Amino acid sequence: MPAEAGETRHQIYVEECGNPNGIPVLFVHGGPGSGCNTNHRRFFNPSLYRIVLFDQRGCGRSKPYGCIDANTTQHLVQDIEYIRKQLNISDWILFGGSWGATLSLVYAKTYSHRVKALVLRGVFLARKEDILWVYGDQGAAKYFPEQWSALISSLGISKSQKPLSGFWNALFDNDSNRSIKHKKALCQWESCLVKLDSQLTEFDEHKLAQDLSKVIQLYYCINGCFLEGMPILESLGVLKQIPTYIVHGQYDMVCPPEQAWLLHQAMPHSVLNLVARSGHVADEPNILNSLIFLMDQLVESKFCADS
């Protein structure tokens, strides 16, 4: 469908599955830039939930792919609201992980009366220090010094350069072979962080040549996720009536658990589950089981039963 009303440049991919008369739930993917896939349906019982998934601007099957024009957090919030209206949904559960948790919170603060509940996995607060934890030399790099050194060396970033700016510039190397090499190095760096037992992952260079997800991701990161003056941890009082569930891996090296704890402290009514022996991604066995169990429990809860 078209993006927000009046926008003609972007076409947003939206899909529905499950029970058309079930409890509406929106899956909000992470990244930024990653897009949705069929595995993202597995958290929800299809006989009980009306499951909505969408690819954010420039992501996945949305068009134009990789486009960063008119692509900000505020645009995405309006896209979500436009989707809700187009699907004639009064209110819904937002289920978001990592960047998806960030975007879900921003939407909820803007349209709190349209949110039935929040399920947030791998909380990312999108502060400068949270971005630099992954893309700076004072965060995750301290735990994976060998891999960080390999990344910096591969991209030819000098000690005087800011790594994040260096990563962004490396994506646009005029030499296509070097550009693919840089994407591969970035993907390998992130792959060592996402799971508790991560191993070096090999990436198909042909697919990397077509993959623009890193463009979206770094574009958002170098722009502070377009949240200047709108910190996630502020103005949360408007959400105090919204049931909120936070699921976070105890050993998350992409978004350290402190971020989930700070959000929980700022939202005292929220329920925090720090999942043992787990990292960042939703398909860590303990996190996956926790999320499926939670979504099954929500079906039986009063706020859903009354909807």
C-alpha positions as CSV (number, residue, x, y, z in Angstrom):
1,M,0.0,0.0,0.0
2,P,1.1,3.6,-0.3
3,A,2.9,5.1,2.7
4,E,1.4,7.7,4.9
5,A,-1.5,9.7,3.3
6,G,-0.2,12.1,0.7
7,E,3.1,10.3,0.2
8,T,3.6,9.0,-3.3
9,R,7.3,8.1,-3.3
10,H,7.2,5.0,-1.0
11,Q,5.1,1.9,-1.3
12,I,4.9,-0.1,1.9
13,Y,4.7,-3.8,1.9
14,V,2.0,-5.1,4.3
15,E,0.8,-8.6,4.9
16,E,-1.9,-10.2,7.1
17,C,-2.2,-13.7,8.3
18,G,-3.9,-15.6,11.1
19,N,-7.5,-15.1,12.2
20,P,-9.2,-12.1,10.6
21,N,-11.4,-11.8,13.7
22,G,-8.5,-12.4,16.1
23,I,-6.7,-10.0,18.4
24,P,-4.8,-7.5,16.2
25,V,-1.0,-7.6,16.6
26,L,1.6,-5.6,14.6
27,F,5.1,-7.1,14.2
28,V,7.6,-4.2,14.1
29,H,10.9,-5.4,12.7
30,G,14.3,-4.2,13.8
31,G,17.5,-3.0,12.1
32,P,16.7,-0.4,11.1
33,G,16.7,-1.9,7.7
34,S,16.1,-5.6,8.1
35,G,12.5,-6.2,6.9
36,C,10.1,-9.0,7.8
37,N,10.2,-12.7,6.9
38,T,7.9,-15.7,7.5
39,N,9.7,-16.7,10.7
40,H,8.3,-13.5,12.3
41,R,4.8,-15.1,12.3
42,R,5.8,-17.9,14.7
43,F,5.3,-15.9,17.9
44,F,1.6,-15.7,17.4
45,N,-1.1,-18.4,17.5
46,P,-2.7,-18.0,14.1
47,S,-6.1,-19.2,15.3
48,L,-6.2,-16.4,17.9
49,Y,-4.3,-13.5,16.5
50,R,-4.8,-11.2,13.5
51,I,-1.2,-10.9,12.5
52,V,0.0,-7.8,10.6
53,L,3.6,-7.5,9.3
54,F,5.1,-4.7,7.3
55,D,8.5,-3.7,5.8
56,Q,9.5,-0.2,6.8
57,R,10.5,2.4,4.2
58,G,13.4,1.3,2.1
59,C,13.3,-2.2,3.6
60,G,12.5,-5.7,2.4
61,R,9.7,-5.7,-0.1
62,S,8.8,-2.0,0.3
63,K,9.7,0.2,-2.7
64,P,12.0,1.8,-3.6
65,Y,14.3,-0.6,-1.9
66,G,17.1,1.2,0.1
67,C,15.6,4.6,-0.4
68,I,16.6,7.1,2.4
69,D,14.6,10.0,1.0
70,A,11.6,11.0,3.2
71,N,12.7,8.2,5.5
72,T,12.8,9.1,9.2
73,T,11.4,7.7,12.5
74,Q,8.5,10.2,12.2
75,H,7.7,9.0,8.7
76,L,7.6,5.4,10.0
77,V,5.3,6.3,12.9
78,Q,2.8,7.9,10.4
79,D,3.1,4.8,8.2
80,I,2.1,2.6,11.1
81,E,-0.9,4.7,11.9
82,Y,-1.9,4.8,8.2
83,I,-1.7,1.0,8.1
84,R,-4.0,0.8,11.2
85,K,-6.5,3.0,9.6
86,Q,-6.4,1.2,6.2
87,L,-7.0,-2.1,8.0
88,N,-9.8,-0.7,10.0
89,I,-8.2,-1.7,13.3
90,S,-9.3,0.2,16.4
91,D,-6.3,-0.7,18.6
92,W,-3.6,-3.3,18.5
93,I,-0.7,-5.0,20.3
94,L,2.7,-3.8,19.1
95,F,5.4,-6.5,19.2
96,G,8.8,-5.0,18.4
97,G,12.4,-6.2,18.9
98,S,15.6,-4.1,19.1
99,W,14.9,-1.1,16.7
100,G,11.4,-2.4,16.5
101,A,11.0,-1.9,20.2
102,T,12.2,1.7,19.8
103,L,9.8,2.4,17.0
104,S,6.9,0.8,18.9
105,L,7.6,3.1,21.9
106,V,7.7,6.2,19.7
107,Y,4.4,5.2,18.0
108,A,2.8,4.4,21.4
109,K,3.8,7.8,22.8
110,T,2.2,9.4,19.7
111,Y,-0.9,7.3,19.5
112,S,-1.3,5.8,23.0
113,H,-5.1,5.4,22.6
114,R,-4.4,3.0,19.7
115,V,-2.2,0.6,21.6
116,K,-3.7,-2.3,23.4
117,A,-0.3,-3.6,24.8
118,L,3.4,-3.4,24.2
119,V,5.7,-6.4,23.9
120,L,9.3,-5.2,23.6
121,R,12.2,-7.5,23.0
122,G,15.9,-6.5,23.2
123,V,15.2,-2.9,24.1
124,F,17.2,-0.3,22.2
125,L,17.0,3.2,23.6
126,A,18.7,4.8,20.6
127,R,20.8,7.2,22.7
128,K,24.2,8.2,21.4
129,E,25.9,5.8,23.8
130,D,23.7,3.0,22.7
131,I,24.6,3.5,19.0
132,L,28.3,3.8,19.8
133,W,28.1,0.6,21.9
134,V,28.0,-1.3,18.6
135,Y,29.7,1.2,16.3
136,G,32.4,2.7,18.6
137,D,35.6,1.4,20.2
138,Q,34.4,1.7,23.9
139,G,31.5,-0.7,23.9
140,A,31.2,-4.2,22.5
141,A,34.6,-3.7,21.0
142,K,36.1,-4.2,24.5
143,Y,34.6,-7.7,24.6
144,F,35.5,-8.6,21.0
145,P,38.8,-6.8,20.4
146,E,40.0,-9.2,17.8
147,Q,36.8,-8.9,15.7
148,W,36.7,-5.1,16.1
149,S,40.3,-4.8,15.0
150,A,39.6,-6.9,12.0
151,L,36.6,-4.7,11.1
152,I,38.6,-1.4,11.4
153,S,41.4,-2.9,9.4
154,S,39.2,-4.2,6.7
155,L,37.5,-0.9,6.2
156,G,40.7,1.1,6.4
157,I,39.5,3.3,9.2
158,S,42.3,5.3,10.9
159,K,42.5,6.0,14.6
160,S,41.8,9.7,14.0
161,Q,38.4,8.8,12.3
162,K,35.1,8.4,14.0
163,P,34.3,4.7,13.3
164,L,30.6,5.3,12.6
165,S,31.3,7.9,9.9
166,G,34.0,5.6,8.5
167,F,31.5,2.8,8.2
168,W,29.0,5.0,6.4
169,N,31.6,6.3,3.9
170,A,32.8,2.7,3.3
171,L,29.4,1.6,2.0
172,F,29.7,4.1,-0.9
173,D,33.2,3.1,-2.1
174,N,33.4,3.7,-5.8
175,D,35.0,0.3,-6.2
176,S,32.1,-2.2,-6.1
177,N,34.4,-5.1,-5.0
178,R,35.6,-3.0,-2.0
179,S,32.1,-1.9,-1.2
180,I,31.0,-5.6,-1.0
181,K,34.0,-6.3,1.2
182,H,33.1,-3.5,3.5
183,K,29.5,-4.8,3.8
184,K,30.8,-8.3,4.5
185,A,33.1,-7.0,7.3
186,L,30.2,-5.1,8.9
187,C,27.9,-8.1,8.7
188,Q,30.6,-10.3,10.3
189,W,31.1,-7.9,13.1
190,E,27.4,-7.8,13.9
191,S,27.1,-11.6,13.6
192,C,29.6,-12.1,16.4
193,L,27.4,-10.0,18.8
194,V,23.9,-11.1,18.2
195,K,23.9,-14.6,19.8
196,L,25.3,-15.9,23.1
197,D,27.2,-18.6,21.2
198,S,27.9,-16.6,18.0
199,Q,30.3,-17.9,15.4
200,L,31.9,-16.2,12.4
201,T,29.2,-16.3,9.7
202,E,30.0,-16.4,6.0
203,F,28.0,-14.2,3.7
204,D,27.2,-14.6,0.1
205,E,28.9,-11.8,-1.8
206,H,26.4,-11.8,-4.6
207,K,23.6,-11.3,-2.2
208,L,25.6,-8.6,-0.4
209,A,25.9,-6.7,-3.6
210,Q,22.1,-6.4,-3.8
211,D,21.6,-5.8,0.0
212,L,21.0,-2.2,1.0
213,S,19.9,-2.9,4.6
214,K,23.2,-1.6,6.0
215,V,22.5,1.7,4.1
216,I,19.2,2.1,6.0
217,Q,20.7,1.0,9.3
218,L,23.8,3.3,9.2
219,Y,21.7,6.2,7.8
220,Y,19.5,6.0,10.9
221,C,22.4,5.6,13.2
222,I,24.5,8.6,12.0
223,N,21.3,10.7,12.4
224,G,20.7,9.6,16.0
225,C,17.6,7.6,14.8
226,F,15.9,11.0,14.3
227,L,15.1,11.2,18.0
228,E,17.0,14.4,18.9
229,G,15.0,16.2,21.5
230,M,12.7,13.2,21.9
231,P,14.5,10.8,24.3
232,I,12.8,7.4,24.6
233,L,13.0,7.5,28.4
234,E,11.1,10.8,28.6
235,S,7.3,11.4,28.4
236,L,6.5,7.8,29.2
237,G,3.7,8.8,31.6
238,V,1.3,8.7,28.7
239,L,1.9,4.9,28.5
240,K,1.1,4.1,32.1
241,Q,-2.3,2.6,31.3
242,I,-0.8,0.3,28.5
243,P,0.3,-3.2,29.6
244,T,3.9,-3.4,28.8
245,Y,6.1,-6.5,28.7
246,I,9.9,-6.4,28.3
247,V,11.8,-9.5,27.3
248,H,15.6,-9.1,27.1
249,G,18.6,-11.5,26.9
250,Q,20.8,-11.5,30.0
251,Y,23.9,-11.5,27.8
252,D,22.7,-9.2,25.0
253,M,25.9,-7.7,23.5
254,V,24.0,-5.5,20.9
255,C,21.7,-3.8,23.4
256,P,23.1,-4.4,27.0
257,P,20.4,-5.3,29.6
258,E,20.9,-2.0,31.3
259,Q,18.7,-0.5,28.5
260,A,15.8,-2.8,29.4
261,W,16.3,-2.1,33.1
262,L,16.2,1.7,32.6
263,L,13.0,1.4,30.6
264,H,11.5,-0.8,33.3
265,Q,12.5,1.8,35.9
266,A,10.9,4.5,33.9
267,M,7.7,2.4,33.4
268,P,7.1,0.9,36.8
269,H,4.0,-0.9,35.6
270,S,5.9,-2.9,33.1
271,V,6.9,-6.5,33.5
272,L,10.6,-7.2,32.9
273,N,11.9,-10.7,32.0
274,L,15.7,-10.9,31.8
275,V,16.1,-14.2,30.0
276,A,19.0,-16.4,31.3
277,R,21.6,-17.8,28.9
278,S,20.5,-15.6,26.0
279,G,21.8,-12.9,23.7
280,H,20.1,-10.4,21.5
281,V,18.1,-12.2,18.7
282,A,14.5,-13.5,19.1
283,D,15.4,-17.0,17.9
284,E,17.6,-17.7,20.9
285,P,15.8,-20.7,22.3
286,N,15.0,-19.2,25.7
287,I,13.9,-15.9,24.3
288,L,11.8,-17.6,21.6
289,N,10.0,-19.7,24.2
290,S,9.5,-16.8,26.5
291,L,7.9,-14.7,23.7
292,I,5.6,-17.5,22.5
293,F,4.5,-18.2,26.1
294,L,3.9,-14.5,26.7
295,M,1.7,-14.1,23.6
296,D,-0.3,-17.2,24.5
297,Q,-0.8,-15.8,28.0
298,L,-2.0,-12.4,26.7
299,V,-4.8,-14.1,24.8
300,E,-6.2,-15.2,28.2
301,S,-5.6,-11.8,29.9
302,K,-8.5,-9.5,30.8
303,F,-7.5,-6.6,28.4
304,C,-7.6,-9.0,25.4
305,A,-10.7,-10.8,26.6
306,D,-12.6,-7.6,26.8
307,S,-11.5,-6.3,23.4
